[in-house]
Amino acid sequence: MSDHQHTDSTSPTIILIGGPMTVDDGSSLDSRQPVADDPTSHVTQASLATSLLWWLTASSLVGRLLDSAGESAFALLVGRRSVVELRHDGSLRRTGLRALLPGGTTELELVRTSFNAPLPHGFTETHRLENSGTVMGTVGFKSHAPTRRWRFLKGSEFYLDKAGERIGASVLIDTSETHTQGGDLLADRYADFEKRRLMGDDSILIMPHTHRNESLVRGYLARVRDGRPAAEKISAPVTPWDPTAAPHPVHYTCPVPIEAQFGVTGLVQHGEWRSPSDLEAARALLQARCDLKIGIWDLAGNPTLRSALLSSTPQASAPAEVAAIPVGAARRAEKRVAARAIARAEAARSLDEIAAFFEPLKALGWKRPTERRGYWRLPLTDDYPRWPGDDPSPLVQLEFEIGKRQSTVSVLTILYNQVDISQYVTGRREAFENIAMPDRCPLGANPRPILWRAVGGWADDVDWLQRTTALAAHTRRWRAALQELCSQCRHAQEVSKGPTPFP
């Protein structure tokens, strides 16, 4: 029987999957409930996004949706790529989703080139980014195995609004927190949600059903009903970043469902909330009866088939009360936070010891901001504010970062939309590779090209005096090699009539 649910669709379909669950410490909650001290529903989002039980439910629905959409249909996954299970000692073990999704998985790579650089071989162009007639880059994508039903997004989801319709996914599954984390849900967030998640009138979006996700969807629908009024620019208060502050335990809290009644608990069609009961009944029946060759939308939407085959019951509402964070997950989070604090203290001690060997670099103007122990910077130009009221920054600077197991020096410009820094350094590849020897110079299409990379970081036994002495010699040559780039940036700043430099 044909499945024609979307032939007369006038807006994207949004499906939320969630419901009651019992988690690993024996406590029970509903994914749709608000959780105490967790305004963005991170706890329930993390729980569902990494739950084997949630993915079994989601994949049973998506498989039938793809069957209805045709042989070439596929689902695009944005967000987490693994599920977690509980070990005997109470710790968590991760398993890749690749092993769980039927029909095979692959990656769909989404890229943006810099300026006039061509797309890599095999990529499909979807959009050219232009500014005053100048091409600032090209957006394109490539599926590495075009016959696979499940495709993980690789690359920046920021460009989905430039490529989503051409990518042509029949279903988009979003388990990220891109549009729900931090701050209030305002008009600009609803606009971003529409641009980067709703890929056309025939598209289907599936998300975990959390309190925050439902608020996002309801707010978006209200904005659409109001005619999508222009968003008033509201400057949210900025909380100063404190790198020494302990991480919040809620960010590490992930209850593991061991029993659940997950199903379709939210449904939006034609811009309105609909009862999800018939769609959930159809999903459950088709999951149990693999022999039934009936389209899921026909089964859910045809009154004759519904009355003959389905036994749907009204969807129970989510509990109104605020749920407590499960004790078992909270204890695991506290252990992780404690471990992070120990690791951070170890890194701080090491980096403070390493700083004693930086005299060769400090003599050349390298400085370490007080809030970032493993980061040093060397301005190569005067400081300018990027926009009125912004803190001034150099047009071009070198950055030295010390990680746990490696160290890098990179170059960047705040005029990345006006000067093609990637083309500049790759056009002088041989010169920059000679400067970095005997270490690596992994140049590439990068808005922040890495000029030098070496094995060994703050956790390793490195001769830091020898390394900083060598980097001092490199610095003198980098300054000379980057003089023309600095001139290009100064010229671009003058042409744009930007602010005068700060002394």
C-alpha positions as CSV (number, residue, x, y, z in Angstrom):
1,M,0.0,0.0,0.0
2,S,1.4,3.4,-0.9
3,D,2.3,5.9,1.8
4,H,1.5,9.4,0.8
5,Q,1.3,11.3,4.1
6,H,3.6,14.1,2.9
7,T,2.2,14.9,-0.5
8,D,0.0,17.6,0.9
9,S,2.2,18.6,3.8
10,T,2.5,22.4,4.3
11,S,5.1,22.4,7.1
12,P,7.8,20.2,8.6
13,T,6.8,17.4,10.9
14,I,8.4,17.4,14.3
15,I,8.4,14.2,16.4
16,L,9.4,14.0,20.0
17,I,10.3,10.6,21.6
18,G,10.4,10.1,25.4
19,G,8.3,9.0,28.3
20,P,8.6,7.4,31.8
21,M,11.8,5.6,32.7
22,T,13.4,3.8,35.6
23,V,17.1,4.6,35.9
24,D,20.1,2.7,37.3
25,D,19.6,3.7,40.9
26,G,16.0,2.5,40.9
27,S,14.4,5.9,40.8
28,S,11.8,6.8,38.3
29,L,11.1,10.0,36.3
30,D,9.6,11.1,33.0
31,S,11.8,12.6,30.4
32,R,9.2,15.4,29.9
33,Q,9.5,16.6,33.5
34,P,11.5,19.6,34.5
35,V,14.5,18.6,36.6
36,A,15.6,20.5,39.7
37,D,18.5,22.9,39.2
38,D,18.6,22.0,35.5
39,P,16.7,24.7,33.5
40,T,18.0,23.5,30.1
41,S,17.0,19.8,30.7
42,H,20.6,18.7,30.2
43,V,20.1,15.7,32.5
44,T,17.2,14.2,30.7
45,Q,18.6,15.2,27.3
46,A,21.9,13.4,28.0
47,S,20.0,10.4,29.4
48,L,17.9,9.9,26.3
49,A,20.5,10.8,23.8
50,T,22.8,8.1,25.1
51,S,20.2,5.5,26.0
52,L,20.1,2.2,24.2
53,L,16.4,1.9,24.9
54,W,15.7,5.4,23.4
55,W,17.6,4.5,20.3
56,L,15.8,1.2,19.8
57,T,12.6,3.1,19.9
58,A,13.8,5.9,17.6
59,S,15.3,3.5,15.1
60,S,12.1,1.4,14.9
61,L,10.3,4.6,13.9
62,V,12.9,6.0,11.6
63,G,13.2,2.6,9.7
64,R,9.6,2.7,8.8
65,L,9.7,6.4,7.9
66,L,12.6,5.7,5.5
67,D,10.7,2.7,4.0
68,S,7.9,5.1,3.3
69,A,10.2,7.7,1.7
70,G,11.7,5.4,-0.9
71,E,14.8,3.3,-1.5
72,S,17.3,6.3,-1.5
73,A,15.9,7.8,1.7
74,F,18.3,8.3,4.6
75,A,18.5,9.8,8.1
76,L,21.0,12.5,9.1
77,L,22.2,12.4,12.7
78,V,23.3,15.5,14.5
79,G,24.7,15.1,18.0
80,R,26.0,12.2,20.1
81,R,27.4,9.1,18.4
82,S,27.4,6.6,21.3
83,V,25.2,5.0,23.9
84,V,26.2,4.3,27.5
85,E,25.7,1.2,29.6
86,L,26.4,0.5,33.2
87,R,29.4,-1.6,34.2
88,H,29.4,-3.8,37.3
89,D,31.5,-1.3,39.2
90,G,28.9,1.5,38.5
91,S,31.0,3.3,35.9
92,L,29.8,3.9,32.3
93,R,30.8,2.1,29.2
94,R,30.3,3.7,25.8
95,T,29.3,1.8,22.6
96,G,29.3,3.4,19.2
97,L,25.9,3.9,17.5
98,R,27.3,2.4,14.4
99,A,27.0,-1.1,15.8
100,L,23.3,-0.6,16.7
101,L,21.7,1.1,13.7
102,P,20.3,-1.3,11.0
103,G,21.0,-0.7,7.4
104,G,24.6,0.6,7.8
105,T,26.1,4.0,8.8
106,T,28.4,6.5,7.2
107,E,29.4,10.1,7.5
108,L,28.0,13.0,5.6
109,E,30.8,15.7,5.5
110,L,29.8,19.3,5.4
111,V,32.5,21.8,4.7
112,R,33.0,25.5,4.0
113,T,36.1,26.5,2.0
114,S,37.9,29.8,2.6
115,F,37.5,32.5,0.0
116,N,37.9,31.2,-3.6
117,A,39.4,27.8,-2.6
118,P,37.7,25.0,-4.5
119,L,35.7,22.3,-2.8
120,P,37.5,19.0,-2.3
121,H,37.0,16.3,-5.0
122,G,33.6,14.7,-4.9
123,F,31.8,17.4,-2.9
124,T,28.5,18.9,-4.1
125,E,28.4,22.7,-4.0
126,T,25.3,24.1,-2.2
127,H,26.0,27.8,-1.6
128,R,28.6,30.6,-2.1
129,L,29.1,33.0,0.7
130,E,29.6,36.5,-0.6
131,N,30.3,39.9,0.9
132,S,30.1,43.0,-1.3
133,G,30.6,40.9,-4.4
134,T,33.6,39.0,-3.0
135,V,33.4,35.3,-2.6
136,M,34.1,34.5,1.0
137,G,33.8,30.7,0.7
138,T,31.8,27.8,-0.7
139,V,29.6,25.4,1.2
140,G,29.4,21.8,0.0
141,F,28.8,18.3,1.2
142,K,29.7,14.7,0.4
143,S,28.3,11.3,1.6
144,H,31.1,8.8,1.9
145,A,28.8,5.8,1.3
146,P,25.7,7.1,-0.5
147,T,23.7,3.9,-0.1
148,R,23.8,3.9,3.7
149,R,20.5,4.7,5.6
150,W,22.1,6.4,8.6
151,R,24.6,9.3,8.1
152,F,26.4,11.1,10.9
153,L,27.0,14.8,10.2
154,K,30.7,15.6,10.1
155,G,31.6,19.3,10.1
156,S,30.0,22.4,11.3
157,E,26.2,22.2,11.7
158,F,26.2,26.0,11.4
159,Y,26.1,25.6,7.6
160,L,23.0,23.3,7.5
161,D,20.9,26.3,6.6
162,K,23.0,26.7,3.4
163,A,23.0,23.0,2.6
164,G,20.1,21.2,4.3
165,E,17.6,21.1,1.4
166,R,20.2,20.0,-1.1
167,I,21.4,17.3,1.3
168,G,17.9,15.9,1.1
169,A,17.7,13.9,4.3
170,S,14.2,12.3,4.7
171,V,14.7,12.4,8.5
172,L,16.9,14.5,10.7
173,I,17.6,13.2,14.2
174,D,18.9,15.9,16.6
175,T,20.3,14.8,19.9
176,S,22.5,17.8,20.4
177,E,21.8,20.7,22.7
178,T,22.7,23.4,20.2
179,H,19.4,25.2,20.5
180,T,18.5,24.6,24.1
181,Q,21.6,25.1,26.2
182,G,22.1,28.3,28.2
183,G,20.0,31.4,28.4
184,D,16.4,32.2,27.6
185,L,14.6,30.9,24.5
186,L,14.2,34.1,22.5
187,A,13.1,34.9,18.9
188,D,16.6,34.6,17.4
189,R,17.0,31.1,18.8
190,Y,13.7,30.1,17.2
191,A,14.9,31.5,13.9
192,D,18.1,29.5,14.1
193,F,16.2,26.4,15.0
194,E,14.0,26.8,11.9
195,K,17.0,27.5,9.6
196,R,19.2,24.7,10.7
197,R,16.8,21.9,11.7
198,L,13.7,22.2,9.6
199,M,14.8,21.5,6.0
200,G,11.7,22.1,4.0
201,D,8.0,21.3,4.1
202,D,8.5,17.5,3.6
203,S,11.2,17.2,6.3
204,I,10.8,15.3,9.5
205,L,12.7,16.2,12.6
206,I,13.1,13.8,15.6
207,M,14.3,14.9,19.0
208,P,14.3,13.5,22.6
209,H,11.2,14.7,24.4
210,T,12.5,16.8,27.3
211,H,10.9,19.7,29.0
212,R,13.3,22.1,27.3
213,N,12.9,20.7,23.8
214,E,9.1,20.9,24.1
215,S,9.4,24.5,25.2
216,L,11.6,25.2,22.2
217,V,9.1,23.7,19.8
218,R,6.1,25.4,21.4
219,G,7.9,28.7,21.3
220,Y,8.9,28.3,17.7
221,L,5.2,27.4,16.7
222,A,4.0,30.5,18.6
223,R,6.5,32.7,16.6
224,V,5.3,31.2,13.3
225,R,1.7,31.9,14.3
226,D,2.6,35.5,15.0
227,G,4.0,35.8,11.5
228,R,7.7,35.5,12.5
229,P,8.1,39.1,13.8
230,A,11.6,40.5,13.6
231,A,13.6,39.6,16.6
232,E,14.5,42.4,18.9
233,K,18.2,42.3,19.7
234,I,18.5,41.7,23.4
235,S,22.0,41.7,24.9
236,A,22.1,39.0,27.4
237,P,24.2,39.7,30.5
238,V,27.7,38.1,30.1
239,T,29.0,36.1,33.0
240,P,32.8,36.5,33.1
241,W,34.5,33.2,32.4
242,D,36.4,31.8,35.4
243,P,38.8,29.1,34.3
244,T,39.5,28.2,37.9
245,A,35.8,27.5,38.8
246,A,34.9,23.9,39.4
247,P,32.7,22.4,36.7
248,H,29.0,22.2,37.6
249,P,28.1,18.6,38.5
250,V,24.8,18.8,36.4
251,H,26.9,19.0,33.2
252,Y,28.3,15.5,34.0
253,T,25.0,14.0,35.2
254,C,23.6,11.2,32.9
255,P,21.1,8.7,34.4
256,V,21.0,5.4,32.6
257,P,17.5,4.1,31.8
258,I,17.3,0.3,32.6
259,E,13.5,0.2,32.0
260,A,11.4,2.6,30.0
261,Q,8.1,3.1,28.2
262,F,9.6,5.3,25.5
263,G,7.5,6.1,22.5
264,V,6.2,9.0,20.4
265,T,5.1,11.5,23.0
266,G,5.0,14.7,20.9
267,L,3.9,15.3,17.3
268,V,3.7,18.5,15.3
269,Q,2.1,18.5,11.9
270,H,0.9,21.4,9.7
271,G,2.2,23.8,12.3
272,E,0.0,22.4,15.2
273,W,0.4,20.0,18.0
274,R,-1.4,16.7,17.3
275,S,-2.1,13.7,19.4
276,P,0.8,11.3,19.0
277,S,-1.3,8.3,20.0
278,D,-2.0,6.9,16.5
279,L,1.6,7.3,15.3
280,E,2.9,5.6,18.4
281,A,0.4,2.8,18.1
282,A,1.5,2.3,14.4
283,R,5.2,2.4,15.4
284,A,4.7,-0.2,18.1
285,L,2.6,-2.5,15.9
286,L,5.1,-2.3,13.0
287,Q,8.0,-3.0,15.4
288,A,6.3,-6.1,16.7
289,R,5.0,-7.2,13.3
290,C,7.9,-7.0,10.8
291,D,5.9,-9.0,8.3
292,L,3.4,-6.1,7.8
293,K,4.1,-4.2,4.6
294,I,2.1,-1.1,5.4
295,G,3.3,2.4,5.3
296,I,3.5,3.9,8.8
297,W,1.6,7.1,7.7
298,D,-1.1,5.1,6.0
299,L,-1.5,3.0,9.1
300,A,-1.6,6.0,11.4
301,G,-3.8,8.2,9.1
302,N,-6.2,5.8,7.5
303,P,-9.4,5.5,9.6
304,T,-10.2,2.0,8.3
305,L,-6.7,0.6,9.0
306,R,-6.6,2.3,12.4
307,S,-9.8,0.7,13.5
308,A,-8.9,-2.7,12.2
309,L,-5.2,-2.9,13.3
310,L,-4.4,-0.3,15.9
311,S,-5.2,-0.2,19.6
312,S,-4.2,3.4,20.5
313,T,-4.8,4.9,23.8
314,P,-4.7,8.6,24.7
315,Q,-1.2,9.8,25.6
316,A,-0.6,10.3,29.3
317,S,0.5,13.7,30.3
318,A,3.9,14.3,31.8
319,P,3.9,14.7,35.7
320,A,3.6,18.3,36.6
321,E,6.0,18.2,39.5
322,V,9.7,18.9,39.3
323,A,11.8,15.8,39.3
324,A,14.9,15.4,41.5
325,I,18.2,14.4,40.0
326,P,18.6,10.7,40.4
327,V,21.0,9.9,43.3
328,G,23.1,7.4,41.4
329,A,23.7,9.7,38.5
330,A,24.5,12.6,40.9
331,R,27.1,10.5,42.7
332,R,28.8,9.5,39.4
333,A,28.8,13.2,38.4
334,E,30.4,14.2,41.7
335,K,33.2,11.6,41.2
336,R,33.8,13.0,37.7
337,V,34.0,16.5,38.9
338,A,36.4,15.5,41.7
339,A,38.6,13.8,39.1
340,R,38.5,16.8,36.9
341,A,39.5,19.0,39.8
342,I,42.5,16.8,40.5
343,A,43.5,16.7,36.8
344,R,43.2,20.5,36.6
345,A,45.3,21.1,39.6
346,E,48.0,18.8,38.2
347,A,47.9,20.6,34.9
348,A,48.2,24.0,36.7
349,R,51.2,22.9,38.7
350,S,53.0,21.6,35.6
351,L,52.2,24.7,33.5
352,D,53.4,27.0,36.3
353,E,56.7,25.0,36.4
354,I,57.0,25.2,32.6
355,A,56.5,29.0,32.6
356,A,59.9,29.4,34.3
357,F,61.6,28.3,31.1
358,F,59.8,30.9,28.9
359,E,62.4,33.7,29.2
360,P,63.6,33.3,25.6
361,L,60.0,33.8,24.4
362,K,59.1,36.6,26.8
363,A,62.1,38.6,25.6
364,L,60.4,38.7,22.2
365,G,57.1,39.9,23.5
366,W,55.2,36.6,24.1
367,K,52.8,37.0,27.0
368,R,50.6,34.6,29.0
369,P,47.2,35.8,30.0
370,T,46.7,35.3,33.7
371,E,43.5,33.2,33.2
372,R,45.0,30.7,30.8
373,R,48.1,28.9,32.0
374,G,48.7,26.8,28.9
375,Y,48.3,29.7,26.4
376,W,50.8,32.3,25.2
377,R,50.2,35.0,22.6
378,L,52.4,37.3,20.5
379,P,50.7,40.3,18.8
380,L,52.2,41.1,15.4
381,T,50.2,44.3,14.9
382,D,48.6,47.1,16.9
383,D,45.3,46.4,18.7
384,Y,41.9,47.3,17.2
385,P,38.4,46.7,18.5
386,R,36.5,44.4,16.1
387,W,33.3,46.4,16.7
388,P,32.3,49.4,18.8
389,G,32.6,48.6,22.5
390,D,34.6,45.4,21.9
391,D,37.9,44.8,23.7
392,P,40.8,45.6,21.3
393,S,42.7,42.8,19.7
394,P,45.7,42.6,17.4
395,L,44.9,42.2,13.7
396,V,47.3,39.3,13.6
397,Q,48.8,37.3,16.4
398,L,50.7,34.1,17.0
399,E,49.3,31.7,19.7
400,F,51.3,29.0,21.5
401,E,49.2,26.4,23.3
402,I,50.5,23.6,25.5
403,G,48.2,20.6,25.7
404,K,48.6,17.4,27.7
405,R,50.4,15.5,25.1
406,Q,51.3,18.0,22.3
407,S,52.2,21.7,21.8
408,T,51.2,24.0,18.8
409,V,51.8,27.4,17.4
410,S,49.1,28.9,15.2
411,V,48.4,32.2,13.5
412,L,45.1,34.0,13.3
413,T,43.6,37.3,12.2
414,I,40.5,39.0,13.5
415,L,39.8,40.0,9.8
416,Y,39.2,36.4,8.8
417,N,36.3,37.6,6.5
418,Q,38.5,40.0,4.7
419,V,41.9,38.4,4.4
420,D,42.4,34.8,3.3
421,I,45.0,33.7,5.9
422,S,44.7,30.1,4.8
423,Q,45.6,30.9,1.2
424,Y,48.5,33.1,2.5
425,V,50.2,30.4,4.5
426,T,49.6,27.5,2.1
427,G,50.9,29.7,-0.8
428,R,54.2,29.8,1.2
429,R,54.1,26.3,2.4
430,E,57.8,25.5,1.8
431,A,58.9,28.5,3.8
432,F,56.7,27.7,6.8
433,E,57.7,24.0,6.7
434,N,61.4,25.0,6.7
435,I,60.8,27.2,9.8
436,A,59.1,24.4,11.7
437,M,61.7,21.8,11.0
438,P,62.4,19.3,12.5
439,D,58.9,19.4,13.8
440,R,55.6,19.4,11.8
441,C,53.9,22.2,10.0
442,P,50.4,20.8,9.3
443,L,49.0,23.6,7.1
444,G,45.6,23.2,5.6
445,A,42.3,24.9,4.8
446,N,42.0,26.3,8.3
447,P,41.0,29.8,9.5
448,R,43.6,29.4,12.2
449,P,46.5,27.6,10.5
450,I,48.9,25.6,12.6
451,L,52.5,26.6,11.8
452,W,54.2,24.3,14.3
453,R,53.2,21.1,16.1
454,A,55.4,18.9,18.4
455,V,54.8,15.9,20.4
456,G,55.0,16.5,24.2
457,G,52.9,18.6,26.5
458,W,52.5,19.5,30.1
459,A,52.2,15.8,31.2
460,D,55.4,14.8,29.4
461,D,59.1,14.9,30.1
462,V,60.1,17.7,27.7
463,D,63.3,19.9,27.7
464,W,61.3,23.1,27.9
465,L,64.3,25.4,27.8
466,Q,65.5,23.8,24.6
467,R,62.0,24.0,23.2
468,T,61.4,27.6,24.0
469,T,64.9,28.6,22.8
470,A,64.1,26.9,19.4
471,L,60.7,28.6,19.3
472,A,62.4,31.9,19.9
473,A,64.5,31.3,16.7
474,H,61.3,30.3,14.9
475,T,59.5,33.4,16.1
476,R,62.0,35.7,14.4
477,R,61.5,33.9,11.1
478,W,57.7,33.8,11.5
479,R,57.7,37.6,12.0
480,A,59.5,38.1,8.7
481,A,57.3,35.5,6.9
482,L,54.1,37.1,8.1
483,Q,55.0,40.7,7.5
484,E,53.1,40.8,4.2
485,L,50.0,39.3,5.9
486,C,50.1,42.0,8.5
487,S,50.3,44.6,5.8
488,Q,47.3,43.1,4.0
489,C,45.3,43.2,7.3
490,R,46.3,46.8,8.0
491,H,45.2,47.8,4.4
492,A,41.9,45.9,4.8
493,Q,41.3,47.7,8.1
494,E,41.9,51.1,6.5
495,V,39.7,50.3,3.5
496,S,36.8,49.3,5.8
497,K,37.4,52.6,7.7
498,G,37.7,50.7,11.0
499,P,38.7,52.2,14.3
500,T,42.1,53.6,14.9
501,P,44.5,51.4,16.7
502,F,44.9,51.4,20.4
503,P,48.3,52.4,21.8
